[in-house]
């Protein structure tokens, strides 16, 4: 069909022409904007879009093995006041002809009046919230800032408010203004790492550089990549003459750590050690409690005495301190000789009067001066009595011409094994080799090394070695973290790591286990004070002279006991080491006593007995039940096998206890009025007040004794109620 031009519309032609003109105009405008007006639009962009700033993420928490919070992040604040905030200024000329800023006097007078009229209320509130200073002290300081027209005046010198105090501060007069120019308040938040259990396991958990929000030591540093999280980014943009925060990237909070530390076991170990340190006026002490099968470190204590005579968690001695282990090392020396086939448990050694000349030096037993030595004794007795002469004579006899074989044997059985712990500053054992070019190897080196001198071992390595003996010869790496959690869900679990499947021959292990049990449980064993009347303990004492105290000439000793329990089915291994200059030094009588207390208290903690065995005619079977959450109380009672009753649908009520049951009566739960929480526990009382919008402050512990806003009053959102517990 022939195309007919008459069908072409003039309108289409007009549209095409207009479109072409628009396209050309857009191209021209783009070129002009990108070239001629480039600088202009860059300036506009600087005004419209502010600099990108960082959004702070939350650092992950650290939990104990039993789920208790051991470290968490809550901000604290330095508070500052601008006493002339919001007051207009103008330029003026002073008497010397200089151009200066002057305040609007009318606005300034109103600002001063506002502060003066509320000063007493503010200072009373500050004294209540942060009770380090009195109302008068706060008032004197603030009036000084007000009279001086200060622009950046600290609310009180060197005073830091925690998160709860900061929120209470914002309820006070003037500080409650949402407009910061009207209130004049500014604050500098700091990341504060909270430890609910105070100094408990402080060095193991680690420290933070608060100002830099970066990890400094311990688990905080070792697992910083998990705990830290990822910060977000935002920028400010001007839209319709208003600045808006535009989030470019949301912050990602850090993961939570689940540690192997058991809070109650940690407390048991610290209490037992501290008691002995105070008695001996010791310089420092260490305890490491480890679970045999897994290598989980259930407690780790590092206490050092400071100038005030008190003991604090200072340095992580258990991991970082290289110590001469003393007689606990004798077990390793005898094990090497047994494993090489040179030594048998019943081999007899002539120790004579307890003094033996060795290459120009004298090797002495601890009883040489009082009892004249041990005479002829076998290998089992050598370890039982901790005879220096016996061990050194055996090792020198078989390894004098081949000392490198002895040192290689120490590494083979694991006492010299680097543990590869994730902690910064963790030390590896230092055991000298005969061909060492740095340290001179003399004829006396081998015999003195065999009894724990001329060798440096951190306590964690010693207890790992004894743990392997308890674990059937399998050496596992000490574990401090079980896994990583996110939102309460375990996302990565760290497995038990085996360092050495078998540290020695089965017969060697059996012989050593039998000897270590006799060291503690035989009446003449040096470790008898580490024993327990309820189960057998196995282990070895250690006593080493480490130095002379500067200025006094007094000798410093490192006394220790390392072992495990119960002997027949080992569950825990433990080392106790104490450095002191007390006039008597005894590994068994000092460190062993601490070990005994720890073993007994930890064991009693995990023992459960049928409640019915304790019942008699005078027993109280039904416990006292607090007023509060009926559903939770009934659940607990049902688990105890105690009957309870309540009307259908009762959630909150008062409890009435009978001889064999508990009944609940519904309490008034009207949402608009303040509830009667007297007799409740803190959690239930805080919840009921909180759902009504009331802010809660608590004083004391136990059950609620009184409430500052009476029952039946109208509940006003934002109002603060004080609950006194007793």
Secondary structure as UniProt FT lines:
FT   HELIX           5..7
FT   HELIX           10..34
FT   TURN            35..37
FT   HELIX           38..48
FT   STRAND          53..55
FT   STRAND          62..63
FT   TURN            65..66
FT   STRAND          69..81
FT   TURN            83..86
FT   STRAND          89..93
FT   TURN            95..96
FT   STRAND          99..103
FT   HELIX           105..129
FT   TURN            131..132
FT   HELIX           135..147
FT   TURN            148..149
FT   STRAND          153..154
FT   TURN            157..158
FT   HELIX           163..169
FT   TURN            170..171
FT   TURN            173..176
FT   HELIX           180..183
FT   STRAND          185..194
FT   TURN            196..201
FT   HELIX           202..205
FT   STRAND          208..209
FT   TURN            210..213
FT   STRAND          214..215
FT   HELIX           218..222
FT   HELIX           224..227
FT   STRAND          232..239
FT   TURN            240..241
FT   STRAND          242..249
FT   STRAND          256..259
FT   HELIX           263..280
FT   STRAND          284..291
FT   TURN            292..294
FT   STRAND          296..305
FT   TURN            307..308
FT   STRAND          311..313
FT   HELIX           317..320
FT   HELIX           326..329
FT   HELIX           330..339
FT   TURN            340..341
FT   TURN            345..346
FT   STRAND          348..350
FT   TURN            352..353
FT   STRAND          355..358
FT   TURN            359..360
FT   STRAND          361..364
FT   TURN            366..371
FT   STRAND          376..378
FT   HELIX           379..385
FT   HELIX           388..399
FT   TURN            400..401
FT   HELIX           403..413
FT   TURN            414..416
FT   TURN            424..425
FT   STRAND          430..431
FT   TURN            434..435
FT   TURN            443..444
FT   HELIX           445..450
FT   TURN            451..452
FT   STRAND          455..457
FT   HELIX           459..470
FT   TURN            471..473
FT   STRAND          475..476
FT   STRAND          481..486
FT   TURN            487..488
FT   STRAND          489..493
FT   STRAND          498..500
FT   HELIX           506..521
FT   TURN            523..524
FT   TURN            526..527
FT   HELIX           528..530
FT   STRAND          537..548
FT   TURN            550..552
FT   STRAND          555..565
FT   STRAND          572..580
FT   HELIX           587..591
FT   HELIX           592..606
FT   HELIX           611..614
FT   TURN            617..618
FT   STRAND          627..629
FT   HELIX           630..639
FT   TURN            640..641
FT   STRAND          643..646
FT   TURN            648..649
FT   STRAND          652..657
FT   STRAND          661..666
FT   TURN            671..672
FT   TURN            678..679
FT   STRAND          680..681
FT   HELIX           682..690
FT   TURN            691..693
FT   STRAND          695..699
FT   STRAND          703..707
FT   TURN            711..712
FT   TURN            717..718
FT   STRAND          720..725
//
